[in-house]
Amino acid sequence: MITLKSVKTKFLTKVIILKICKLKNSHWEKGINSQIRFFKRNCKPNDFNNLLYFKKNLIGYTLLRRRKFYEGNKKKNYFYFDTLVINKKFRDLKLSVFLMNFNNYIIKKNNFNSFLICKKKLINFYKKFDWKLENKKKIKIIGLKKNKNIMSYNFKKKILKKIILKI
């Protein structure tokens, strides 16, 4: 049985955080301690941790980090879509579809914009879920060292002004 849950960071137990870090480490092998440090440093209490379970096992995870961006002089909320990982044993079962649709639901339910940064090879994957590729010249990301691809979801733009994202 597949189950999806969205839990704010402040409500996660240490056991769940450890399971998240182990799942992430199965894809990005930086060590559990490194994953835990990243989690403690980067996850704020009101961030959304979207969990995909098969039976009672955590097999998928995404993180929607609640952040602010500036469009011109206006300060707005957005979700920084961070981390999409599926357990290696379940990757060929197209379970990311459930997780991506769930993320889009959470984003719309909260009436937020969402942005993500990805490699070129992932652009078509995210486009399947109505994410749009943005013009890198119009969006500045504070704290990003490499010039990667920026995509948005639920972003209604009239005239795109210069946008500054803080991640």
C-alpha positions as CSV (number, residue, x, y, z in Angstrom):
1,M,0.0,0.0,0.0
2,I,1.3,3.4,-1.0
3,T,0.9,6.3,1.4
4,L,1.8,10.0,1.1
5,K,2.3,12.3,4.0
6,S,3.3,16.0,4.3
7,V,4.9,16.9,7.6
8,K,6.3,20.2,8.7
9,T,9.9,19.9,10.0
10,K,8.9,20.9,13.5
11,F,6.7,17.8,13.7
12,L,9.3,15.2,12.5
13,T,10.7,12.8,15.0
14,K,14.4,12.0,15.2
15,V,13.6,8.5,13.9
16,I,11.9,10.0,10.8
17,I,14.7,12.4,10.2
18,L,17.3,9.6,10.4
19,K,15.2,7.6,7.9
20,I,15.1,10.6,5.6
21,C,18.9,11.0,5.9
22,K,19.5,7.3,5.2
23,L,17.2,7.5,2.1
24,K,19.0,10.6,0.8
25,N,22.4,9.0,1.5
26,S,21.4,6.0,-0.8
27,H,21.5,8.5,-3.7
28,W,24.0,11.1,-2.6
29,E,26.6,9.1,-0.7
30,K,28.1,11.8,1.5
31,G,27.6,9.9,4.7
32,I,24.8,9.9,7.3
33,N,26.5,12.5,9.5
34,S,26.8,14.9,6.5
35,Q,23.1,14.3,5.6
36,I,22.1,15.0,9.2
37,R,24.2,18.2,9.3
38,F,22.6,19.4,6.0
39,F,19.1,18.7,7.4
40,K,19.8,20.6,10.6
41,R,21.3,23.5,8.8
42,N,18.9,23.8,5.9
43,C,15.5,22.6,7.1
44,K,13.4,25.2,9.0
45,P,10.4,24.4,11.2
46,N,7.8,25.3,8.7
47,D,9.3,23.5,5.7
48,F,7.3,20.7,4.2
49,N,8.7,17.2,4.2
50,N,6.8,15.1,1.7
51,L,7.1,11.4,2.5
52,L,6.2,8.4,0.3
53,Y,5.7,5.1,2.1
54,F,5.3,1.6,0.8
55,K,3.7,-0.3,3.6
56,K,5.5,1.3,6.6
57,N,8.9,1.8,4.8
58,L,9.9,5.3,3.7
59,I,10.7,4.9,-0.1
60,G,10.5,8.5,-1.4
61,Y,11.1,12.0,-0.2
62,T,10.9,15.6,-1.3
63,L,11.5,18.8,0.6
64,L,9.6,22.0,0.0
65,R,11.6,24.7,1.8
66,R,9.5,27.8,2.6
67,R,11.5,30.9,1.6
68,K,11.1,34.5,0.5
69,F,11.8,36.1,-2.8
70,Y,11.7,39.6,-4.1
71,E,9.9,40.5,-7.3
72,G,10.9,44.1,-7.9
73,N,10.3,45.7,-4.4
74,K,7.7,43.1,-3.4
75,K,8.6,40.4,-0.9
76,K,6.7,37.1,-1.5
77,N,6.7,33.6,-0.2
78,Y,7.7,30.6,-2.3
79,F,8.7,27.0,-1.9
80,Y,12.2,26.1,-2.9
81,F,11.8,22.5,-4.2
82,D,14.7,20.7,-2.8
83,T,15.6,17.0,-3.0
84,L,13.6,14.4,-4.8
85,V,14.7,10.9,-4.0
86,I,13.2,7.4,-4.4
87,N,14.6,4.3,-2.9
88,K,16.7,2.4,-5.5
89,K,14.6,-0.7,-5.3
90,F,11.5,1.3,-6.3
91,R,12.9,3.6,-9.0
92,D,11.6,1.8,-12.1
93,L,8.0,1.7,-10.8
94,K,7.2,5.4,-11.7
95,L,6.5,6.3,-8.1
96,S,8.0,9.7,-8.6
97,V,4.7,10.5,-10.4
98,F,2.8,10.2,-7.1
99,L,5.4,12.3,-5.3
100,M,5.5,15.0,-7.9
101,N,1.7,15.3,-8.2
102,F,1.6,15.5,-4.4
103,N,4.2,18.3,-4.3
104,N,2.2,20.2,-6.9
105,Y,-0.9,19.7,-4.8
106,I,0.9,21.1,-1.6
107,I,2.2,24.1,-3.6
108,K,-1.2,25.0,-4.9
109,K,-3.0,24.3,-1.6
110,N,-0.7,26.8,0.1
111,N,-1.1,29.2,-2.9
112,F,2.7,29.6,-3.2
113,N,5.0,29.9,-6.2
114,S,7.7,27.3,-6.3
115,F,11.2,27.2,-7.9
116,L,13.8,24.5,-8.3
117,I,17.3,24.3,-9.6
118,C,18.2,21.3,-11.8
119,K,20.7,19.9,-14.3
120,K,19.8,20.0,-17.9
121,K,19.0,16.3,-18.1
122,L,16.2,16.7,-15.6
123,I,14.3,19.6,-17.4
124,N,12.1,17.3,-19.4
125,F,11.2,15.2,-16.3
126,Y,9.9,18.3,-14.5
127,K,8.1,19.6,-17.6
128,K,5.9,16.5,-17.5
129,F,4.5,18.0,-14.2
130,D,3.9,21.5,-15.6
131,W,7.1,23.0,-14.3
132,K,8.4,25.8,-16.6
133,L,11.9,26.7,-17.5
134,E,12.7,30.3,-16.5
135,N,15.1,32.8,-18.0
136,K,18.3,32.7,-15.9
137,K,18.9,36.4,-16.8
138,K,15.7,37.5,-15.0
139,I,16.3,35.5,-11.8
140,K,19.2,35.9,-9.4
141,I,19.7,33.3,-6.7
142,I,21.6,34.4,-3.7
143,G,23.9,31.6,-2.5
144,L,24.1,29.7,-5.8
145,K,27.6,29.3,-7.2
146,K,26.9,27.5,-10.4
147,N,24.7,28.7,-13.2
148,K,22.1,25.9,-13.3
149,N,18.6,25.7,-14.8
150,I,15.8,27.4,-12.9
151,M,12.2,26.1,-13.2
152,S,9.0,27.4,-11.7
153,Y,5.6,26.0,-10.8
154,N,2.4,27.9,-10.1
155,F,4.2,31.1,-11.0
156,K,1.8,33.6,-12.6
157,K,3.9,36.3,-14.2
158,K,2.4,39.3,-15.9
159,I,5.6,41.2,-16.7
160,L,8.5,39.4,-15.3
161,K,10.6,41.8,-13.3
162,K,14.0,41.0,-11.9
163,I,13.5,38.3,-9.3
164,I,15.9,37.6,-6.4
165,L,15.6,34.3,-4.6
166,K,17.1,33.4,-1.3
167,I,17.6,29.7,-0.8
